[in-house]
Structure formats: structure tokens, C-alpha cells
Amino acid sequence: MNSNQNPLVTVVVVPRESFNMAHDCVQRILDVTTVPFKMLVMEGHAPEFRRKQLEAIAAKHPNIKIVPSNRWKFPHEMVNESMAMIDTKYVLYIDNDVEVFEGCVENLVKTAEECQVDCVHPIYLTTKLNDPRGNIIHVAEGTIVRKQQPDGKMFLDSLMTFSGTKLEEYPYKEARPSEYFEWHAVLFSKKLLDKVGPLDDLMISEHLDYTFRLQEAGFRILLEPKSVGAYQYDRIWDLRGADRDYMIFRWNPKEAERSLKLFAKKWNLEEGSISRRLYWCKEHVGKVKSTRLHVRMLNKVRRLAGKQNLPWVEGERFKGELKPDLPADLKYGLTSY
């Protein structure tokens, strides 16, 4: 269950792009986790009724602490804020729109202990728990592709292995090396956090930046396929009110462009390494903006006039095609951000 004198892990729940699933995320972890743990819930300046939902859960569970905020923050800010509060051997960061499968927390901790590794992540799904379409993989073990360019810069991309594959078709049963994690859910040792330190001021591609930093520090990453977490991309169409507004704030394209330029400069990357990610951010925000009432009405008028809806984003998608030297039977998709 959830309380014990000496838990090995602290679960830190961090807003990803909205608040409307936070209480479900927290309750799900409580319901299915059998090992003792502490929990920090970074509430992120959620609407009052969302905070009250979280506070009602915390009132029943002494191992939960709600960490309030007086303003909206980016996820990396809240991750950094939490680091000083960790006093357990491990910390599991989970986005507040993730539903964990049974055994997720337990197997991540078990793998870290048995394999003596300091970073372990689960399989990420891109569908809700018990989705009628089945459990579809977003990414299993991450793969990084680097190509040196004639000008000395590096083309970099991250591949989402087994993207689009059903979970039951994933072929591996034991923990295996992974070249990057995503922040949907990832377990670190406190030793790693103390050595690598806080996240840089990046609101996009921060998972890749931290991946490279921890690898430079000599730490390994493992995927534990017996751990699974699900988040549903399609839910962005249902965001309204403060959830929609926070999502637009969180993926602000100007902040994304600033962050990506810093990321590219730091790792000497060429333009193609970041342009796809910036386009994804603009498109992601554009989709949510299209759900505003005045935009929906305008698009309805345009359709009646025989015109297409307003585009989600101006400009063209990055057209560069990555053909990595990978096994022909490896299923993968290009990373989203």
C-alpha cells in the first residue's frame, strides 16, 4: 500500500500540461501500488476545486504532501523544486496525466535494486487505461541517432521504438538498455540527482538534455517492460478553461524556440535537430487553440463557404527524412518533442 517507516521511493507527481487528471493520477497510484512510498504532489497553481480534490486525498494518506504554487510553472521548474525535498533512495517522477498499471512502481524499484542502475523507465502508452482500441505503445526503449555534419555540427534525433505497436506484441520481458527516457514516468536514484543536479532552464527537450547529462556522468538507463504507464494524447481536444489556458502557457512556442536554441547550442546541433520539435509545439498549441468557441464558429462559417478550417500552424513541417542504420524489422517513430 502506501505508508511505512522506511520507504525506498518518493513518487513526485508533476503537472505536464493540464490539471484535470491530477486527482485520478494520484488515486490510481495509491490504489495499485503495494510497496511503501512517500508522495509529493506539485500542484502547480491548479484551479481551486482541483486543489481541493488533491487535498481531500492527502487528508486520508499521511504519506502524501501537497506542494502548492502561487503561479503557473513549467514542469522543469517543479522538478527542480522537488529535488531538495527527496530523502529516499529513489524518486519516481510521474506526469499528472499518467495512469500507471499495476506493478509499475514496484518493478521500477526492483529493477533499480537488482540491476544496480540509477535510472529506470517504463513502457509509455499513448492511450488511456482500458482503452477500447487496446494498449498502444508510444515508446518502449528510446534510441538516439546522431549524424556528424560537414560543418562539424551534429544532426540528432530520438526514435520511439515500437511506436504504434500493441503492448502485448512487445517481444521483450526483461529489463534492457535504453538510450533516453521521457518525463511521463522515470525513476532516478537520489545519488544520480545529487551528482547531475537540477534541470537546465529548458521547457522542451529537457528529457534529452538530462539524458545526455546523466550519461556523461556515467549513469546507465534501463527500460523495465513489466512497468507500464499510459497517457492519452487525444485528450487535448477536451481541454477547456484553465486546463486549456495552462496547456497554451506550458507549450508557448516562443519559450519553446528559446529553449531549443539553447539546447542546440549546448550540444552543437544543426537546425534539423530542433525544427521538427518546434513545429510539433506550434501544432500542439494550435490544435488546442482551435477548440476555442470563436475559432470553432469561424471554422464552421469557412466550411459552409467551401473553405478548409484555419491551419493549426503556419509554415511547413520539417521535411528531412531520417534513415538511421537500424535493423530492418525494428519498429519506430520519430520523436514528438
RANORKA-V301141 format. One record per pair of residues at least 6 apart in sequence whose ideal C-beta (glycine too) atoms are under 7 Angstrom apart, sorted by the first residue. I is the first residue (numbers start at 0). J is the second residue. Records with the same first field share a line. If there is no record, write none. Layout:
I = J / J
This chain:
0 = 33
1 = 29 / 32 / 35 / 36 / 60 / 62
2 = 35 / 61 / 62
3 = 35
6 = 35 / 36 / 37 / 87
7 = 87 / 88 / 89 / 108
8 = 36 / 87 / 89 / 90 / 91 / 104 / 108
9 = 36 / 37 / 38 / 39 / 85 / 87 / 90
10 = 28 / 36 / 38 / 91 / 93 / 104
11 = 39 / 41 / 81 / 90 / 91 / 92
12 = 21 / 24 / 25 / 38 / 40 / 41 / 93 / 95
13 = 41 / 74 / 77 / 78 / 92 / 94 / 95
14 = 41 / 43 / 74 / 77 / 95
15 = 74 / 94 / 95 / 96
16 = 245 / 246 / 249 / 250
17 = 96 / 238 / 242 / 245 / 246
18 = 43 / 45 / 46 / 49 / 241 / 242 / 245
19 = 242
20 = 95 / 96
21 = 45 / 49 / 53 / 95
22 = 52 / 53 / 56
24 = 93 / 95 / 96 / 97 / 98
25 = 40 / 53 / 56
26 = 56
27 = 98 / 99
28 = 99
29 = 60
31 = 99 / 101
32 = 104 / 105
33 = 105
34 = 104 / 105 / 108
36 = 62 / 104
37 = 62 / 87
38 = 62 / 63
39 = 64 / 66 / 81 / 84
40 = 53 / 63 / 65 / 66
41 = 66 / 77 / 80 / 81
42 = 50 / 53 / 65 / 66 / 67 / 68
43 = 68 / 71 / 72 / 77
44 = 68 / 69 / 70 / 71
46 = 241
53 = 65
54 = 65
56 = 63
57 = 63 / 65
71 = 245 / 248
73 = 202 / 249
74 = 182
75 = 198 / 201 / 202 / 205
78 = 92 / 198
79 = 197 / 198
82 = 192 / 197
85 = 189 / 192
87 = 189
88 = 188 / 189
89 = 108 / 111 / 186 / 187 / 188 / 189
90 = 187 / 189 / 192
91 = 104 / 107 / 184 / 186
92 = 182 / 184 / 185
93 = 184
94 = 182 / 183 / 230
96 = 230
97 = 183 / 184 / 228 / 229 / 230
98 = 127 / 128 / 229
99 = 228
100 = 227
102 = 225 / 226
103 = 121 / 226 / 227 / 228
106 = 223 / 225 / 226
107 = 119 / 121 / 186 / 223 / 226
108 = 186
110 = 119 / 174 / 221 / 223
111 = 119 / 186 / 188
114 = 174 / 221
116 = 219 / 221
117 = 187 / 188 / 190 / 191 / 218
118 = 180 / 185 / 186 / 187 / 191 / 213 / 218 / 219 / 220
119 = 186 / 221 / 223
120 = 177 / 180 / 184 / 185 / 220 / 222
121 = 184 / 223 / 226 / 227 / 228
122 = 136 / 139 / 166 / 169 / 222 / 224 / 227
123 = 137 / 138 / 181 / 183 / 228
124 = 134 / 135 / 136 / 137 / 166 / 227 / 228 / 229
125 = 135 / 137 / 230 / 231 / 232
126 = 132 / 134 / 135 / 229 / 231
127 = 229 / 231
128 = 229
133 = 165
134 = 165 / 166
135 = 163 / 165
136 = 161 / 162 / 163 / 164 / 166 / 169
137 = 159 / 162
138 = 159 / 160 / 162 / 181
139 = 160 / 161 / 169 / 222 / 224
140 = 160 / 175 / 176 / 177 / 222
141 = 157 / 160 / 177 / 178 / 179 / 180
142 = 158 / 160 / 178 / 331
143 = 155 / 157 / 178 / 179
144 = 156 / 158 / 321 / 323
145 = 153 / 155
146 = 154
147 = 153
148 = 154 / 269
152 = 267 / 268 / 269
153 = 266 / 267 / 268 / 269
154 = 269 / 271 / 272
155 = 268 / 272
156 = 272 / 321 / 333 / 334
157 = 179 / 207 / 334
158 = 323 / 331 / 333 / 334
159 = 331 / 332 / 334
160 = 329 / 330 / 331
161 = 169 / 330
162 = 330 / 331 / 332
163 = 332
164 = 330
166 = 227
169 = 224
171 = 224
172 = 224
174 = 221 / 222 / 223
175 = 221 / 222
176 = 221
177 = 220 / 221 / 222
178 = 220
179 = 206 / 207 / 210 / 220
180 = 206 / 210 / 220
181 = 206
182 = 206
183 = 228 / 230
184 = 228
191 = 213 / 218
194 = 216
195 = 212 / 213 / 216
198 = 205 / 209
199 = 208
201 = 208 / 258 / 261 / 262
202 = 254 / 255 / 258
203 = 255 / 258 / 259 / 276 / 280 / 336
204 = 258 / 259 / 262 / 276 / 336
208 = 262
211 = 266
235 = 246 / 286 / 287
236 = 290
238 = 246 / 287
243 = 287 / 290
246 = 287
247 = 284 / 287 / 288
250 = 280 / 283 / 284
252 = 277 / 280 / 281 / 284
255 = 277 / 280
256 = 277
259 = 273 / 276 / 277
262 = 273
263 = 272 / 273
271 = 317 / 319
274 = 317
275 = 317 / 333
276 = 336
278 = 312 / 316 / 317
279 = 335 / 336
280 = 336
281 = 312
282 = 311 / 312
285 = 311 / 312
286 = 311
288 = 294
289 = 311
294 = 309
297 = 309
298 = 308 / 309
301 = 307 / 308
302 = 308
321 = 333
